[in-house]
Amino acid sequence: MITTLEQVKSYLGIKDVTSDALLTPLIAAADAFVLSYLNTEEILEADYVERYNGTGSERLLPDHSPIKSISLLKINGREIPAQVDYESGYFFDKNIIVLAGERFTTGFRNVELSYRAGLSTVPADMAQAATYIASQMFKRRDRIGVSSKNIGQESISFSANDLDATSKTILNQYKKRFLSR
């Protein structure tokens, strides 16, 4: 969960439980929106076992990041060791695995990878963006389909954007950038 009922209620200044039944699915929707925007199914640390097509390159971008550890890397059934003392093997940073002295041989699903990736905790700014998105959904419920309203000589315009500029800026720093494989 990226944001919580308590965070959203605090942001909205709601102290009672009368809105909980409405807020709970909005929070789930906001969390789902954030995950979709970030092109991922999960942001917190988890273990993954995946297969990839070898491309002939010395680099591999796994589906999940940041990479925390690799427990197994096989190419064509042959286990590749972690690099030691700049010899052959693999090394990685938070987003990419690089082979030294060899390549991810071209093939269909011939690369097997077992690894751990994700964030250890939800960053505060990401949680705030999800909180804001859920809050906006809550506030918009009374003006669905309304873009502006006139009250006396005053005119009020409502934004129809799914994502406000601040939340977009926050989430863009976490957004996965996929390279073609």
Backbone bond lengths (Angstrom), bond angles and torsions (degrees), N, CA, C in turn:
res aa  C-N    CA-C-N  psi(-1)  N-CA   C-N-CA  omega(-1)  CA-C   N-CA-C  phi
1 M - - - 1.451 - - 1.528 108.45 -
2 I 1.331 115.19 132.20 1.458 120.01 -176.69 1.521 111.19 -87.62
3 T 1.318 116.37 -43.12 1.462 120.29 174.69 1.527 108.21 -125.20
4 T 1.301 116.12 169.82 1.468 120.17 -176.68 1.525 110.64 -125.96
5 L 1.302 114.52 164.50 1.466 120.85 176.24 1.526 109.83 -59.01
6 E 1.321 116.83 -42.10 1.470 120.89 -179.27 1.525 111.20 -62.76
7 Q 1.345 117.01 -41.44 1.467 120.06 -179.94 1.532 111.04 -64.77
8 V 1.327 116.25 -44.01 1.468 119.91 -178.39 1.528 110.74 -67.25
9 K 1.323 117.03 -44.53 1.471 119.68 178.67 1.523 111.05 -62.03
10 S 1.303 117.47 -40.80 1.464 120.71 178.02 1.527 110.46 -62.17
11 Y 1.329 116.75 -44.41 1.458 121.20 179.55 1.526 111.19 -61.76
12 L 1.335 116.03 -40.59 1.459 120.76 -178.87 1.533 113.15 -81.99
13 G 1.326 117.53 -9.69 1.457 121.23 -178.88 1.517 112.76 75.51
14 I 1.333 116.71 27.09 1.465 121.42 -179.91 1.523 108.70 -94.23
15 K 1.330 116.62 125.93 1.469 120.54 -176.73 1.531 113.17 -108.28
16 D 1.324 117.09 -18.32 1.473 119.16 -178.45 1.536 110.27 -99.61
17 V 1.334 115.50 -175.89 1.462 120.54 -176.56 1.529 112.83 -104.30
18 T 1.312 118.16 6.26 1.465 121.04 -174.21 1.530 113.05 -64.71
19 S 1.307 118.52 -25.49 1.472 121.65 -178.50 1.529 112.82 -99.67
20 D 1.316 117.93 -1.43 1.463 120.75 -175.29 1.523 113.29 -56.90
21 A 1.330 117.07 -43.02 1.466 120.64 -178.23 1.528 111.42 -64.20
22 L 1.304 118.45 -31.70 1.459 122.20 177.08 1.528 111.34 -80.83
23 L 1.323 116.46 -40.03 1.467 120.08 -177.76 1.527 113.82 -69.17
24 T 1.322 117.69 -36.02 1.463 121.09 -174.97 1.535 112.69 -56.75
25 P 1.337 120.41 -50.52 1.472 118.50 177.55 1.532 112.99 -69.59
26 L 1.329 117.69 -27.82 1.467 119.86 176.33 1.522 110.95 -67.00
27 I 1.323 116.46 -36.90 1.468 121.13 177.26 1.524 109.64 -66.02
28 A 1.327 116.86 -43.33 1.473 120.43 176.99 1.527 110.40 -60.97
29 A 1.329 116.69 -40.70 1.466 120.83 178.27 1.528 111.24 -66.34
30 A 1.319 117.44 -40.72 1.468 120.98 178.25 1.522 110.70 -64.05
31 D 1.336 116.63 -43.73 1.465 120.42 176.61 1.523 110.70 -59.90
32 A 1.332 117.42 -45.12 1.467 122.04 179.28 1.524 110.50 -63.03
33 F 1.333 116.61 -39.73 1.464 120.73 177.68 1.526 110.35 -60.70
34 V 1.330 116.86 -46.07 1.469 120.85 -179.21 1.528 109.99 -62.15
35 L 1.325 118.15 -46.90 1.469 121.03 179.48 1.529 111.13 -60.49
36 S 1.325 116.42 -42.39 1.458 120.57 178.28 1.524 110.75 -64.10
37 Y 1.314 116.55 -43.96 1.464 121.23 179.00 1.529 110.99 -61.03
38 L 1.327 116.14 -35.77 1.464 121.23 -179.21 1.532 112.52 -84.88
39 N 1.323 117.10 1.76 1.467 122.07 179.66 1.519 113.00 57.88
40 T 1.313 116.78 43.47 1.455 120.38 -179.82 1.521 109.38 -145.92
41 E 1.312 115.22 161.81 1.459 120.48 177.27 1.524 111.12 -99.59
42 E 1.325 116.51 -17.23 1.459 121.78 -175.21 1.521 108.48 -153.35
43 I 1.312 117.14 143.19 1.471 119.47 176.41 1.518 112.13 -111.94
44 L 1.334 117.11 -22.44 1.462 119.79 -178.46 1.524 110.63 -85.04
45 E 1.320 116.02 155.70 1.465 122.17 -177.65 1.514 112.42 -51.28
46 A 1.335 114.63 135.45 1.456 121.47 177.15 1.523 107.86 -156.31
47 D 1.321 115.77 163.90 1.462 121.78 177.11 1.523 109.01 -96.37
48 Y 1.327 115.91 140.44 1.463 121.80 -177.85 1.516 109.94 -131.92
49 V 1.324 115.83 143.38 1.459 123.32 170.76 1.518 104.67 -126.07
50 E 1.334 115.91 118.37 1.460 120.37 -173.80 1.518 110.52 -138.45
51 R 1.319 114.33 158.39 1.466 121.76 174.09 1.526 108.26 -120.10
52 Y 1.320 114.51 143.03 1.451 121.22 -179.57 1.521 109.70 -131.54
53 N 1.321 115.20 157.93 1.452 120.28 172.54 1.523 108.09 -83.68
54 G 1.330 116.64 128.25 1.464 120.30 174.99 1.522 108.82 -69.51
55 T 1.323 116.36 138.84 1.472 120.44 -175.31 1.523 113.48 -113.30
56 G 1.324 117.04 -2.19 1.457 119.49 -175.72 1.518 112.37 88.13
57 S 1.316 116.76 -1.49 1.455 122.48 -179.29 1.527 109.53 -90.47
58 E 1.310 116.45 166.16 1.468 120.71 174.25 1.523 111.28 -94.45
59 R 1.331 117.25 4.71 1.464 121.60 -176.85 1.529 111.51 -122.53
60 L 1.341 114.95 146.85 1.461 121.41 176.72 1.522 108.38 -138.22
61 L 1.324 116.01 129.86 1.461 121.65 174.68 1.523 107.82 -103.09
62 P 1.331 118.68 103.74 1.463 120.14 177.73 1.525 110.82 -64.86
63 D 1.326 115.27 163.71 1.456 120.71 -177.52 1.522 113.40 -70.48
64 H 1.334 117.72 -21.18 1.465 120.85 -175.75 1.525 110.11 -124.27
65 S 1.312 115.09 145.75 1.452 121.15 178.43 1.523 108.84 -151.52
66 P 1.304 118.88 165.42 1.453 126.79 -4.32 1.529 111.38 -72.55
67 I 1.319 114.52 144.44 1.464 120.70 179.19 1.526 107.98 -72.12
68 K 1.331 116.21 129.19 1.469 121.79 178.49 1.524 111.03 -99.94
69 S 1.346 116.86 -42.77 1.458 121.25 -179.03 1.522 109.24 -159.36
70 I 1.318 115.24 158.69 1.463 122.08 176.36 1.520 106.98 -123.21
71 S 1.330 116.57 124.18 1.465 120.05 179.12 1.524 111.91 -97.94
72 L 1.340 117.69 -22.69 1.460 120.04 179.63 1.517 109.89 -158.32
73 L 1.325 115.41 133.65 1.455 122.46 172.12 1.516 107.02 -135.25
74 K 1.329 115.91 120.02 1.462 121.22 179.01 1.519 108.84 -126.60
75 I 1.326 114.94 141.25 1.462 121.30 172.99 1.523 106.36 -125.05
76 N 1.317 116.25 122.75 1.465 122.03 -177.15 1.526 111.60 52.71
77 G 1.336 116.92 38.78 1.464 121.72 177.43 1.521 114.65 81.67
78 R 1.328 118.11 -4.52 1.473 121.85 -179.28 1.518 109.36 -99.54
79 E 1.338 115.30 125.49 1.465 120.17 -179.25 1.520 110.40 -72.14
80 I 1.339 115.22 133.83 1.466 122.17 178.85 1.526 107.22 -104.20
81 P 1.339 117.77 125.65 1.466 119.70 -179.52 1.528 111.87 -80.75
82 A 1.324 114.89 160.80 1.463 119.96 172.04 1.522 108.27 -66.30
83 Q 1.297 116.26 147.62 1.460 121.37 -179.71 1.521 110.49 -69.06
84 V 1.336 116.17 135.27 1.458 122.71 176.70 1.526 107.52 -128.59
85 D 1.317 117.11 130.46 1.471 122.11 177.34 1.526 113.06 52.53
86 Y 1.290 117.48 42.70 1.458 124.18 176.23 1.522 113.75 59.74
87 E 1.320 117.28 22.59 1.462 121.81 174.60 1.524 108.44 -86.05
88 S 1.319 115.93 -173.17 1.462 119.67 179.64 1.530 110.35 -66.30
89 G 1.300 116.00 160.78 1.456 122.78 -178.11 1.510 109.73 132.28
90 Y 1.315 116.55 -166.77 1.462 119.94 -179.27 1.528 109.99 -111.90
91 F 1.309 115.05 155.37 1.456 122.82 167.13 1.525 106.43 -140.94
92 F 1.313 116.95 163.32 1.461 119.77 -176.98 1.516 110.57 -147.49
93 D 1.327 113.56 156.96 1.458 119.87 166.78 1.518 105.66 -117.16
94 K 1.296 118.49 -160.73 1.467 119.32 -172.73 1.521 114.00 -67.70
95 N 1.323 118.97 -21.52 1.460 120.73 -174.58 1.520 115.81 -121.88
96 I 1.309 118.88 -17.13 1.462 120.41 -168.80 1.527 111.43 -139.80
97 I 1.321 115.08 148.28 1.463 121.96 174.09 1.524 106.90 -110.65
98 V 1.325 116.52 132.90 1.454 121.75 -177.91 1.523 108.80 -123.48
99 L 1.330 115.31 135.43 1.458 120.65 175.81 1.517 109.45 -96.26
100 A 1.315 116.82 139.61 1.461 122.40 175.01 1.522 107.27 -107.42
101 G 1.313 116.72 125.48 1.461 120.32 176.23 1.513 115.12 83.47
102 E 1.302 119.22 0.96 1.469 121.62 175.54 1.513 110.13 -159.26
103 R 1.340 115.57 -177.10 1.455 121.39 -176.58 1.527 110.69 -132.24
104 F 1.328 115.18 163.01 1.454 120.95 172.03 1.534 106.09 -78.14
105 T 1.327 115.89 92.97 1.460 123.38 -174.03 1.526 110.91 -49.07
106 T 1.325 115.84 136.60 1.453 121.07 179.19 1.527 109.79 -59.05
107 G 1.321 116.04 130.72 1.453 121.04 178.82 1.510 111.11 176.25
108 F 1.332 114.92 167.22 1.453 121.27 -179.46 1.518 109.44 -92.67
109 R 1.347 116.07 115.55 1.474 123.12 178.33 1.528 111.82 50.58
110 N 1.306 116.20 38.32 1.461 121.44 -177.96 1.532 113.56 -94.07
111 V 1.320 116.77 0.48 1.461 121.46 177.69 1.527 107.75 -110.42
112 E 1.328 115.71 121.59 1.463 120.87 177.84 1.517 108.26 -110.74
113 L 1.327 115.33 132.12 1.462 120.38 -176.85 1.516 109.84 -135.24
114 S 1.325 115.73 126.78 1.469 122.56 171.36 1.516 106.17 -116.37
115 Y 1.324 116.51 124.29 1.459 119.28 -174.63 1.518 111.11 -156.09
116 R 1.307 114.15 168.10 1.467 122.29 175.71 1.526 106.87 -116.21
117 A 1.343 114.99 133.29 1.462 119.22 -178.65 1.519 109.66 -150.11
118 G 1.309 115.22 160.14 1.456 121.97 177.45 1.515 111.57 124.55
119 L 1.311 114.82 175.44 1.460 121.50 179.44 1.523 109.62 -89.01
120 S 1.312 117.74 145.97 1.463 120.68 179.67 1.532 111.24 -73.53
121 T 1.310 117.25 -31.53 1.470 122.12 175.58 1.528 108.52 -142.63
122 V 1.307 116.09 160.73 1.460 120.51 175.53 1.534 107.78 -73.51
123 P 1.325 118.12 123.15 1.464 119.83 178.23 1.528 110.79 -60.93
124 A 1.308 116.03 143.73 1.465 121.35 -176.87 1.529 112.33 -58.65
125 D 1.339 117.16 -39.44 1.461 118.93 -178.97 1.526 111.94 -69.56
126 M 1.338 117.39 -34.18 1.460 120.76 176.45 1.530 110.14 -67.23
127 A 1.328 116.46 -42.49 1.474 120.63 177.29 1.523 110.08 -61.84
128 Q 1.327 117.03 -39.62 1.466 120.27 178.99 1.521 111.14 -65.43
129 A 1.332 117.44 -39.42 1.465 120.24 177.75 1.531 110.17 -62.28
130 A 1.333 117.63 -44.47 1.475 121.14 178.46 1.529 110.44 -64.88
131 T 1.315 116.67 -38.55 1.465 121.19 177.28 1.524 110.15 -61.48
132 Y 1.308 116.50 -44.39 1.462 121.11 -179.66 1.528 110.70 -65.30
133 I 1.330 117.12 -41.79 1.469 120.98 179.46 1.525 110.27 -62.25
134 A 1.336 117.40 -46.45 1.472 120.97 178.54 1.531 110.17 -62.13
135 S 1.317 116.78 -40.72 1.469 121.10 179.35 1.522 111.52 -63.35
136 Q 1.325 116.34 -41.21 1.463 120.11 178.05 1.522 111.14 -64.28
137 M 1.341 116.79 -40.45 1.473 119.58 176.52 1.529 110.28 -59.32
138 F 1.325 115.69 -42.49 1.460 120.91 -179.66 1.529 110.85 -63.20
139 K 1.321 115.83 -45.58 1.468 120.17 -177.78 1.527 112.37 -68.83
140 R 1.326 117.83 -30.27 1.469 121.46 -178.02 1.525 113.82 -77.48
141 R 1.304 118.79 -10.95 1.469 121.15 -173.77 1.522 112.41 -59.19
142 D 1.325 117.93 -27.94 1.462 121.19 -178.84 1.524 113.07 -89.91
143 R 1.321 116.74 -2.69 1.460 118.09 -178.43 1.533 112.48 -134.01
144 I 1.307 116.06 32.91 1.463 120.44 177.22 1.521 108.85 -60.85
145 G 1.310 115.83 126.96 1.458 121.18 179.79 1.518 114.42 82.23
146 V 1.329 118.43 -2.09 1.461 121.74 -179.75 1.525 108.45 -102.53
147 S 1.343 115.71 124.85 1.467 118.65 179.80 1.521 112.42 -101.00
148 S 1.339 116.19 -21.92 1.467 119.20 176.90 1.521 109.14 -156.98
149 K 1.340 113.93 164.23 1.463 120.02 -177.49 1.525 107.58 -146.43
150 N 1.320 115.70 138.66 1.470 120.82 176.49 1.520 108.97 -105.63
151 I 1.327 115.50 128.66 1.461 122.03 176.03 1.528 106.09 -126.32
152 G 1.325 115.11 104.21 1.464 118.49 -175.51 1.514 109.43 63.89
153 Q 1.327 116.47 -124.44 1.461 120.43 178.86 1.523 111.85 -97.67
154 E 1.322 116.53 8.24 1.454 122.15 -179.74 1.522 109.92 -100.80
155 S 1.318 116.36 140.92 1.461 121.68 176.35 1.524 108.17 -120.76
156 I 1.328 115.97 132.41 1.467 121.69 179.76 1.519 107.63 -117.35
157 S 1.335 116.27 128.37 1.467 121.61 177.10 1.523 108.94 -107.05
158 F 1.324 115.48 139.85 1.457 121.21 179.14 1.520 109.56 -108.69
159 S 1.301 116.35 141.28 1.458 121.30 176.39 1.517 109.37 -78.96
160 A 1.324 115.43 138.45 1.462 120.24 178.00 1.530 110.91 -105.10
161 N 1.321 116.86 8.90 1.461 120.35 -178.86 1.519 110.91 -67.34
162 D 1.327 116.17 140.22 1.459 120.94 175.88 1.524 110.87 -71.94
163 L 1.323 115.83 -29.80 1.462 120.69 -174.30 1.522 109.01 -136.64
164 D 1.313 116.13 121.29 1.460 120.45 179.00 1.527 110.31 -73.24
165 A 1.317 117.11 162.89 1.465 122.36 -174.92 1.524 112.70 -61.95
166 T 1.317 118.27 -39.47 1.469 120.77 -178.73 1.519 110.71 -66.48
167 S 1.327 117.39 -47.45 1.465 120.42 178.96 1.519 110.65 -62.54
168 K 1.332 116.57 -39.20 1.465 120.70 179.16 1.524 110.82 -62.21
169 T 1.324 116.65 -44.12 1.462 120.54 178.30 1.522 111.03 -61.60
170 I 1.316 116.92 -43.25 1.473 121.31 178.86 1.518 110.25 -62.36
171 L 1.322 116.97 -50.74 1.457 120.68 -174.98 1.528 112.79 -69.78
172 N 1.322 117.80 -30.73 1.462 120.25 179.95 1.525 112.62 -60.19
173 Q 1.322 117.28 -29.99 1.461 118.13 179.69 1.532 112.08 -70.66
174 Y 1.327 117.45 -17.39 1.464 121.88 178.84 1.532 112.02 -103.69
175 K 1.300 117.21 -10.17 1.456 121.49 -173.62 1.528 110.58 -64.99
176 K 1.326 114.64 133.44 1.464 119.93 179.61 1.521 109.25 -74.13
177 R 1.290 115.19 137.27 1.454 121.08 175.93 1.535 106.77 -107.61
178 F 1.316 116.82 109.17 1.455 120.77 -178.77 1.507 110.24 -88.02
179 L 1.316 115.60 136.24 1.450 122.17 172.63 1.521 107.07 -102.29
180 S 1.309 116.76 149.64 1.469 118.30 179.82 1.526 109.36 -65.95
181 R 1.304 113.90 141.04 1.467 119.54 -178.16 1.498 110.12 -99.14
